[in-house]
């Protein structure tokens, strides 16, 4: 059985150090109140450090905010993708692989993931006017595409999925259709959410060349 090596993204690599603690605190502030609420003195108080340390690690306040945004953007994706990769490498046959993909699809679009989707959309919005942030999250997404395109390539080699598509592009595309489910979540009643999930499920299964699940969130297929 193939095992997945521990994954350390550049934006998460110092997660257990002072650097990581500072980033997490700043990321939490952004999550709660937006980047305008990030004040170096407040982050210092929360992490029991000093302003010179923060400036040494991040250059300036904007550097800290960029790191915090990147952390928020990649964290949820990395956690989900690592679980997916580990499960794929544990598969014994195509049937178990298909069951895992169906379970992943169902989980990706759950309401419990809505905060992750909203955060990624917000970070992408901020990146449109911030070249440094755009490059940072672009690099992080490219890293995720490569690391977790590999398990899909493994499935291709096993003959469990089609082999006529780019695995890296597939991961990027999956990130896109999950992130921008936020478009149908803006209305609190979410009248199009189930149909979004149904269309997305059909598309994912078609690209992979696997059967669709019998039921998609209560919709009769």
Beta strands, then each sheet from edge to edge (+ up, - down):
strand 1: 215-216
strand 2: 219-220
sheet 1: 1+ 2-
end
